[in-house]
Amino acid sequence: MPRGRYSLHDPHDHTPLAEERFHCAPGPSGWRYVSQLTTPSGLTPSGTGPEGAVRQGTPAGSVDLALDDHGRPIRLELHASGWQVRAAALDGVTWVRTDPTGDHATEGNVRAHAFTGSSPAFLVATARLLRLTPDASATRVRLVAFTDPVLAPRTLDQSWALITREAHATDNGPLTVEEYQVTALDTGEQHAVHLSGDVVLSAPGIELEDLESPPSVFA
């Protein structure tokens, strides 16, 4: 069961956004990822004056994602800034988003394949859903993104291609690293994502800071 810590930052200006402590593991019916987000190092202003600052380690949200054996999201629960989303793959994908007061909830449904967002969990989940091979052509996928800081839903289309799959020798045995090329189909912007099993090694806005045990190996 991999446990570790990611740091999240703005991919354009590298402003620190959060730290995400996670653990994840495959199971008999799929894969689950659970994490807690906290504010990054230092003080993050959230108002005026010292009383309006948030100290390092302040809870900033959480992620709980479960996939079935085919990589489909059977349960997703997100928390951020008091907002909550509960979602699953149902008639496409379906979700309920609740405001911080708990008085108002809105439902949504889109003919899409899965979900995405700022958490590294979603990159592993998309790769698991597509199950690409290096000799396959790029695959188009429609996703619903829950964007920070209020988990606002947005539908987007991406293209994923597995560029390389290489085994690297380590003290704990071979480590298989996959490099994906991800293209945003609305802008044409491309970026690389490096995965090993169920751990993101590198991606825009994501750095793996600590890993207590090796990544899980998917069958």
Buried (B, 14 or more C-beta within 10 A) or exposed (E): EBEBBBBBBEBEEEEBBBBBBBBBBBEEEBBBBBBBBBBBEEEBEEEEEEEEBBEEEEEBBBBBBBBBBEBBBBBBBBBBEBBBBBBBBEEEBBBEBBBEEEEEEEEBEBEBBBBBBBBBBBBBBBBBBBEBEEEEEBBEBBBBBBBBEEBEBEEBEBBBBBEEBEEEEEEEEEBBBBBBBBBEEEEEEEEEBBBBBBBBBEBEBBBBEEBEEBBBEBE
